Amino acid sequence: MQLPQGFGAYVANIGIKDASHDFTLVVAEEVCAAAGVFTQSRFAGPSIVLSRENIASNQARAVVVISKNSNVATGDEGLNNAREVVAGVAKAIGCDTKHVLIASTGVIGRQYP
């Protein structure tokens, strides 16, 4: 995959459903300008809640995308799980959690493994 200069990507299987890739991370070498458009649904999942908060500064360094599990309708535990993913990514790349955005898509009502 060809990425713009200063960006990198990582794709892996983290065991959400099967042996295919279900985790993608796109990282900028430095914090950069960021913007987002989000659902207006009152039932937005934890990924939306966290990414709305984190993008308020109009800056980001990473976007993590998890497929096969939307983490929606998972309550406080789901929000804590999403925060844990964001914190792990931030630690791994050496940035503040507020500069990590998260997106999830897939099955509704299941916790991350």
QUIDA-V243457 format. One record per run of one state. SS is the DSSP state (H for helix, E for strand, - for the rest). FROM is the first residue (numbers start at 1). TO is the last residue. If there is no record, write none. Layout:
ss->(SS/SS)
from->(FROM/FROM)
to->(TO/TO)
This chain:
ss->(-/E/-/E/-/H/-/E/-/H/-/H/E/-)
from->(1/7/13/23/34/46/56/59/70/75/94/97/100/108)
to->(6/12/22/33/45/55/58/69/74/93/96/99/107/113)
